[in-house]
């Protein structure tokens, strides 16, 4: 693990909110962490929206967040935490060893990305480092992610909206985008409306031109191509 800070050393336990739509996974993470006296599980949520609601009352130090969940996925929830509860640190806990997920999570504001199959000791050391102000990413993923091109940071879109725009500009249907990102078709439609509203663009052709100008896609990879 890459740890940028000394281990957490405050007297009180590190307060953690778990967020995963699979009860067995959440039970497993809880049982692993509860054996450590300085870690306290203060709540559990089944999706990102529930996590945000609970976090406002529970005020955890850290949210351990899955990515693929109904209602609101982990990336969207991470962006909401950054905007509304920035003092709470979000850590993605995923089974996907995918550098694209890591890059998107970091853009959304995640302070760490940990694979679910890490040892209990590594998970707790990561939590300690993040609670102390550091950032932690599973070995290898950060290097792979850094080799990928990043979009224009001046775009008024969230990282998830950028991904949706890229897929749409490549000619993907709403159903294909939903399947690719593991979200509902309704969520894709909402993203499309928000993208058009933010950019002041009414047509699909206009979205394609914008995506090309910002380097999200090349002319050969667009719907027009």
Secondary structure per residue as TSV (DSSP state, phi and psi in degrees):
chain	resnum	aa	ss	phi	psi
A	1	X	-	360.0	146.8
A	2	X	-	-94.5	108.7
A	3	X	-	-113.0	121.8
A	4	X	-	-100.0	5.6
A	5	X	S	-146.6	161.4
A	6	X	-	-69.5	156.6
A	7	X	-	-58.2	148.8
A	8	X	-	-60.6	136.4
A	9	X	-	-137.5	12.0
A	10	X	-	-67.4	155.1
A	11	X	S	-66.6	-39.4
A	12	X	S	-77.8	155.5
A	13	X	-	-64.7	156.1
A	14	X	E	-78.4	120.4
A	15	X	E	-87.8	125.3
A	16	X	E	-126.0	135.3
A	17	X	E	-107.8	125.3
A	18	X	E	-93.1	139.3
A	19	X	E	-137.3	108.2
A	20	X	-	-159.5	141.1
A	21	X	S	-88.0	1.2
A	22	X	-	-107.1	112.7
A	23	X	H	-60.4	-38.6
A	24	X	H	-65.4	-40.2
A	25	X	H	-63.6	-44.6
A	26	X	H	-64.3	-40.4
A	27	X	H	-62.2	-39.8
A	28	X	H	-65.5	-43.8
A	29	X	H	-64.8	-43.3
A	30	X	H	-59.0	-47.3
A	31	X	H	-64.7	-33.1
A	32	X	H	-69.1	-40.3
A	33	X	H	-81.9	-29.4
A	34	X	T	-68.9	-12.6
A	35	X	T	-78.5	-5.2
A	36	X	S	-104.0	122.2
A	37	X	T	-63.7	-29.0
A	38	X	T	-92.2	12.0
A	39	X	E	-121.3	130.6
A	40	X	E	-127.0	122.3
A	41	X	E	-84.7	114.3
A	42	X	E	-99.8	-11.4
A	43	X	E	-175.5	167.2
A	44	X	E	-137.0	141.4
A	45	X	E	-135.1	149.5
A	46	X	S	-97.4	-5.8
A	47	X	S	-160.9	173.0
A	48	X	H	-63.1	-36.9
A	49	X	H	-64.7	-42.7
A	50	X	H	-62.4	-38.5
A	51	X	H	-61.9	-43.7
A	52	X	H	-63.2	-43.3
A	53	X	H	-62.9	-46.4
A	54	X	H	-68.1	-37.7
A	55	X	H	-63.2	-32.0
A	56	X	H	-63.9	-31.1
A	57	X	H	-92.2	-41.1
A	58	X	H	-83.4	-27.3
A	59	X	-	49.2	60.4
A	60	X	-	-70.7	163.0
A	61	X	S	-78.0	-37.2
A	62	X	E	-139.1	141.6
A	63	X	E	-111.8	121.7
A	64	X	E	-90.1	112.3
A	65	X	E	-118.0	125.6
A	66	X	-	-74.2	165.6
A	67	X	S	-93.4	-58.2
A	68	X	S	-86.3	105.0
A	69	X	-	-145.0	154.7
A	70	X	S	-74.0	170.0
A	71	X	S	68.3	-64.9
A	72	X	S	-144.9	119.7
A	73	X	-	-77.7	174.9
A	74	X	H	-66.4	-34.0
A	75	X	H	-69.6	-45.6
A	76	X	H	-62.0	-41.7
A	77	X	H	-64.9	-38.3
A	78	X	H	-61.0	-41.6
A	79	X	H	-63.2	-39.2
A	80	X	H	-66.1	-39.7
A	81	X	H	-61.9	-43.3
A	82	X	H	-61.3	-37.4
A	83	X	H	-79.2	-37.3
A	84	X	H	-112.7	-26.0
A	85	X	-	-135.7	61.4
A	86	X	T	-65.5	-18.7
A	87	X	T	-75.1	-15.0
A	88	X	S	-92.8	127.0
A	89	X	E	-88.8	128.4
A	90	X	E	-102.7	131.5
A	91	X	E	-123.1	124.2
A	92	X	E	-78.5	127.6
A	93	X	E	-116.9	105.7
A	94	X	E	-131.2	157.0
A	95	X	S	-93.8	-5.6
A	96	X	-	-95.7	113.9
A	97	X	-	-87.2	73.4
A	98	X	-	-127.9	115.6
A	99	X	H	-63.2	-26.1
A	100	X	H	-66.2	-40.4
A	101	X	H	-62.3	-41.4
A	102	X	H	-63.0	-46.5
A	103	X	H	-60.1	-44.1
A	104	X	H	-65.8	-39.8
A	105	X	H	-64.3	-41.2
A	106	X	H	-66.3	-41.1
A	107	X	H	-62.6	-33.0
A	108	X	H	-74.7	-17.7
A	109	X	T	114.9	8.7
A	110	X	-	-65.4	142.2
A	111	X	S	-94.6	-3.4
A	112	X	E	-168.0	162.3
A	113	X	E	-143.5	109.9
A	114	X	E	-120.7	134.8
A	115	X	E	-78.5	143.7
A	116	X	T	-66.9	-18.6
A	117	X	T	-92.2	10.0
A	118	X	S	-69.4	160.2
A	119	X	-	-68.8	159.3
A	120	X	H	-59.8	-40.4
A	121	X	H	-63.7	-42.2
A	122	X	H	-65.5	-38.3
A	123	X	H	-63.7	-43.9
A	124	X	H	-69.2	-39.2
A	125	X	H	-62.7	-37.4
A	126	X	H	-64.7	-43.5
A	127	X	H	-61.5	-42.2
A	128	X	H	-59.9	-46.4
A	129	X	H	-64.4	-41.2
A	130	X	H	-69.6	-40.5
A	131	X	H	-62.5	-26.5
A	132	X	T	-86.7	0.8
A	133	X	T	107.2	1.5
A	134	X	-	-89.9	-175.2
A	135	X	-	-129.8	144.1
A	136	X	E	-135.2	130.5
A	137	X	E	-133.5	141.8
A	138	X	-	-59.5	144.9
A	139	X	T	-54.4	137.3
A	140	X	T	88.9	-35.8
A	141	X	H	-66.1	-41.1
A	142	X	H	-64.1	-41.4
A	143	X	H	-63.4	-44.6
A	144	X	H	-63.1	-39.7
A	145	X	H	-66.7	-38.8
A	146	X	H	-68.7	-16.8
A	147	X	T	-83.2	-7.3
A	148	X	S	-92.3	145.2
A	149	X	-	-66.9	143.8
A	150	X	-	-110.6	147.1
A	151	X	-	-69.3	169.8
A	152	X	-	-61.9	118.8
A	153	X	T	-69.3	-12.5
A	154	X	T	-85.0	-3.5
A	155	X	S	-66.4	139.8
A	156	X	S	-82.0	24.6
A	157	X	S	-110.3	151.6
A	158	X	-	-73.7	167.3
A	159	X	H	-62.1	-37.9
A	160	X	H	-67.8	-38.5
A	161	X	H	-65.4	-34.9
A	162	X	H	-63.0	-42.6
A	163	X	H	-64.1	-44.1
A	164	X	H	-61.9	-44.7
A	165	X	H	-60.7	-43.0
A	166	X	H	-59.7	-45.1
A	167	X	H	-66.7	-41.6
A	168	X	H	-64.3	-41.0
A	169	X	H	-65.7	-26.3
A	170	X	T	-81.3	0.1
A	171	X	T	97.8	7.2
A	172	X	-	-71.7	142.1
A	173	X	-	-78.5	165.8
A	174	X	H	-56.5	-40.6
A	175	X	H	-65.3	-40.0
A	176	X	H	-66.4	-43.1
A	177	X	H	-61.3	-42.9
A	178	X	H	-60.1	-43.4
A	179	X	H	-68.1	-40.0
A	180	X	H	-64.9	-38.8
A	181	X	H	-100.9	0.3
A	182	X	T	59.3	47.4
A	183	X	-	-131.3	171.7
A	184	X	-	-80.6	157.3
A	185	X	H	-61.0	-37.0
A	186	X	H	-61.1	-39.2
A	187	X	H	-65.2	-38.9
A	188	X	H	-62.6	-43.4
A	189	X	H	-61.9	-38.5
A	190	X	H	-64.5	-43.8
A	191	X	H	-59.4	-43.4
A	192	X	H	-61.0	-44.1
A	193	X	H	-63.8	-42.7
A	194	X	H	-65.6	-38.5
A	195	X	H	-62.5	-47.0
A	196	X	H	-62.3	-40.8
A	197	X	H	-65.2	-46.8
A	198	X	H	-64.0	-37.6
A	199	X	H	-89.7	-12.2
A	200	X	T	68.0	34.7
A	201	X	-	-116.8	131.8
A	202	X	-	-99.3	-27.5
A	203	X	S	-107.4	157.1
A	204	X	H	-64.8	-37.1
A	205	X	H	-62.5	-37.8
A	206	X	H	-64.6	-37.8
A	207	X	H	-64.8	-40.3
A	208	X	H	-62.3	-45.8
A	209	X	H	-60.5	-42.1
A	210	X	H	-63.0	-44.1
A	211	X	H	-60.9	-37.9
A	212	X	H	-68.4	-45.1
A	213	X	H	-60.3	-35.4
A	214	X	T	-90.5	1.3
A	215	X	T	78.8	15.3
A	216	X	S	-73.0	-31.9
A	217	X	S	-141.4	163.3
A	218	X	-	-102.0	163.9
A	219	X	G	-58.6	-36.7
A	220	X	G	-67.8	-22.6
A	221	X	G	-102.8	8.4
A	222	X	S	-89.8	170.9
A	223	X	S	-61.1	-34.0
A	224	X	-	-68.8	-27.9
A	225	X	-	-79.7	360.0
